[in-house]
Amino acid sequence: MTLRVVFQELAVVELNEAAAFYGRARPGLGVAFLDAVEIAVNAVASHPLGGRAIEGDVRLWLVRRFPYRVFYRVCDDHVRVLAIGHQKRSPAFWHGRV
């Protein structure tokens, strides 16, 4: 069963900022980043318990090709994406979003 995905507002901001950064770095790279995150989020929706549990009920899923992680929680009828974070960013930057 594939769950519905809901993004926290700050996760959308992080996603758009990272895509813009990659788009400025090289034409087409921002779109490739968005595609890679979409693949990761679709995998989370299809296999919500497949991500690594990191703290309480928060899990993470790595984005292929890019050094980013998707932080999420599995709720009753959906997956809530809490953050999209670079792997070098503090692992606790998303605290307070649950």
C-alpha positions as CSV (number, residue, x, y, z in Angstrom):
1,M,0.0,0.0,0.0
2,T,1.3,3.4,-1.0
3,L,0.7,6.2,1.6
4,R,-0.1,9.8,0.8
5,V,2.9,12.1,1.3
6,V,2.5,15.5,3.1
7,F,5.4,18.0,3.2
8,Q,6.1,20.3,6.2
9,E,6.4,23.9,4.9
10,L,10.1,24.1,5.9
11,A,10.8,20.9,4.0
12,V,9.4,22.5,0.8
13,V,11.6,25.5,1.4
14,E,14.7,23.3,1.8
15,L,13.8,21.3,-1.3
16,N,13.3,24.5,-3.4
17,E,16.5,26.1,-2.1
18,A,18.6,23.0,-2.8
19,A,17.1,22.7,-6.3
20,A,17.8,26.3,-7.1
21,F,21.4,25.9,-5.8
22,Y,22.0,22.9,-8.1
23,G,20.3,24.7,-11.0
24,R,22.7,27.6,-10.7
25,A,25.6,25.2,-10.5
26,R,24.8,23.5,-13.8
27,P,21.9,23.7,-16.2
28,G,19.5,20.8,-15.6
29,L,21.1,19.7,-12.3
30,G,18.3,21.3,-10.3
31,V,15.7,19.3,-12.2
32,A,17.8,16.1,-11.7
33,F,17.9,16.9,-7.9
34,L,14.1,17.2,-7.8
35,D,13.7,14.0,-9.8
36,A,16.0,12.2,-7.3
37,V,14.1,13.5,-4.3
38,E,10.8,12.5,-6.0
39,I,12.2,8.9,-6.4
40,A,13.2,8.9,-2.7
41,V,9.8,10.2,-1.5
42,N,8.0,7.7,-3.7
43,A,10.1,4.9,-2.2
44,V,9.2,6.2,1.3
45,A,5.5,6.2,0.4
46,S,5.7,2.7,-0.9
47,H,7.9,1.3,1.9
48,P,7.4,3.7,4.8
49,L,9.2,1.5,7.3
50,G,12.1,1.0,5.0
51,G,14.0,4.1,6.1
52,R,16.5,4.0,8.9
53,A,14.9,4.8,12.3
54,I,16.9,7.6,13.8
55,E,15.0,9.0,16.8
56,G,11.6,8.0,18.1
57,D,9.4,7.5,15.1
58,V,11.5,9.7,12.8
59,R,13.2,7.9,9.9
60,L,15.5,8.9,7.1
61,W,15.9,7.9,3.5
62,L,19.0,8.8,1.5
63,V,18.6,10.6,-1.9
64,R,20.6,8.8,-4.6
65,R,23.2,10.8,-6.5
66,F,23.0,13.8,-4.2
67,P,24.2,14.2,-0.6
68,Y,20.7,14.7,0.9
69,R,18.5,12.9,3.3
70,V,14.7,12.9,3.6
71,F,13.5,13.0,7.2
72,Y,10.0,11.7,7.8
73,R,7.4,10.2,10.1
74,V,4.9,7.5,9.3
75,C,1.4,8.6,10.5
76,D,-1.8,6.6,10.4
77,D,-2.7,7.3,6.8
78,H,0.2,9.3,5.4
79,V,3.9,10.0,5.5
80,R,4.9,13.4,6.8
81,V,8.2,14.7,5.3
82,L,9.8,16.8,8.1
83,A,12.9,18.0,6.3
84,I,15.2,17.7,3.3
85,G,18.7,18.1,4.6
86,H,22.2,18.0,3.3
87,Q,24.3,15.2,4.8
88,K,26.8,17.6,6.2
89,R,24.2,19.6,8.0
90,S,23.8,18.9,11.8
91,P,21.8,15.7,12.2
92,A,19.5,17.4,14.7
93,F,18.5,20.4,12.6
94,W,15.0,19.1,12.1
95,H,14.3,18.9,15.8
96,G,11.2,20.8,16.7
97,R,9.3,19.9,13.5
98,V,7.7,16.8,14.9
